[in-house]
């Protein structure tokens, strides 16, 4: 296999959706609801949040889509840059938080072995 993820994979969208119609309908409804323009949170902020999540989940298609949507909603280069670093900081914070749990689990696993 020469490559894993490529824009050519988008050719399989209909195949994926039609192979699981109930699940894809539920997913698309959730996506539509989350991305609606009539919510209390303005579209630009919804898209900046979506960019941050896409960056942390590392979904290239989501990053591309939500950057485009954010630009269309008026996001600036500086807002995208700040979103990148906010997402990075929160992602790193999650590792530290899980690190606390790792220390506790280590203590529990090594209790009485020293």
C-alpha positions in Angstrom: 0.0 0.0 0.0 1.6 3.2 -1.2 -0.5 5.6 0.9 -3.0 5.5 3.7 -5.1 8.7 3.8 -5.6 10.6 0.6 -8.2 13.0 -0.8 -9.0 10.2 -3.3 -10.7 8.4 -0.4 -13.6 10.9 -0.7 -14.7 8.8 -3.7 -15.9 6.2 -1.1 -18.3 8.6 0.7 -21.5 7.3 -0.9 -20.3 3.7 -0.4 -19.8 4.3 3.3 -23.0 6.2 3.8 -25.2 3.7 1.9 -23.6 0.7 3.6 -24.9 1.8 7.0 -27.9 4.0 6.3 -29.4 4.3 9.8 -26.0 5.0 11.4 -25.0 7.5 8.7 -28.3 9.3 8.9 -27.9 9.7 12.7 -24.4 10.9 12.2 -25.3 13.4 9.5 -28.2 14.7 11.7 -25.9 15.2 14.6 -23.4 17.0 12.3 -26.1 19.2 10.9 -27.4 20.0 14.3 -23.9 20.9 15.6 -23.1 23.0 12.6 -26.4 24.9 12.4 -26.5 28.6 12.1 -29.5 29.4 14.3 -27.9 28.4 17.6 -26.9 30.7 20.4 -23.2 30.2 19.6 -22.3 32.1 16.4 -21.2 30.1 13.4 -17.6 31.5 13.5 -17.2 30.3 17.1 -18.8 26.9 16.3 -16.3 26.5 13.5 -13.3 27.6 15.6 -14.4 25.0 18.2 -14.7 22.5 15.4 -11.2 23.3 14.2 -9.8 22.8 17.7 -11.5 19.4 18.0 -10.4 18.4 14.5 -6.8 19.3 15.4 -6.9 17.2 18.5 -8.6 14.2 16.8 -6.1 14.7 13.9 -8.8 14.2 11.2 -7.3 15.8 8.1 -10.7 15.9 6.3 -12.3 17.7 9.3 -9.4 20.2 9.6 -9.8 21.0 5.9 -13.6 21.3 6.1 -13.8 23.3 9.3 -10.9 25.7 8.2 -12.9 26.4 5.0 -16.1 26.9 7.1 -14.3 29.1 9.6 -12.9 31.3 6.8 -16.4 31.6 5.2 -17.7 32.6 8.7 -15.2 35.4 9.0 -12.4 33.8 11.0 -9.0 35.5 10.7 -5.5 34.0 10.3 -4.8 35.1 13.9 -8.0 33.4 15.2 -7.0 30.2 13.5 -3.5 30.5 14.9 -4.8 31.1 18.5 -7.2 28.1 18.0 -4.2 25.9 17.1 -2.3 26.8 20.2 -5.3 26.6 22.5 -6.0 23.1 21.2 -2.4 22.1 21.7 -2.4 23.4 25.2 -5.6 21.6 26.1 -4.4 18.4 24.5 -1.1 18.7 26.5 -3.1 19.4 29.6 -5.1 16.2 29.0 -1.8 14.2 29.0 -0.8 15.8 32.3 -4.2 14.9 33.8 -3.9 11.3 32.6 -0.3 11.4 33.9 -1.8 12.0 37.4 -3.9 8.8 36.9 -0.8 7.0 35.7 1.1 7.9 38.8 -1.8 6.6 41.0 -2.0 3.4 39.0 1.8 3.0 39.3 1.5 3.4 43.1 -1.3 0.9 43.2 0.5 -1.6 41.0 3.8 -1.4 42.8 2.4 -1.3 46.4 4.3 -3.8 48.4 6.8 -4.6 45.7 9.5 -2.3 47.0 
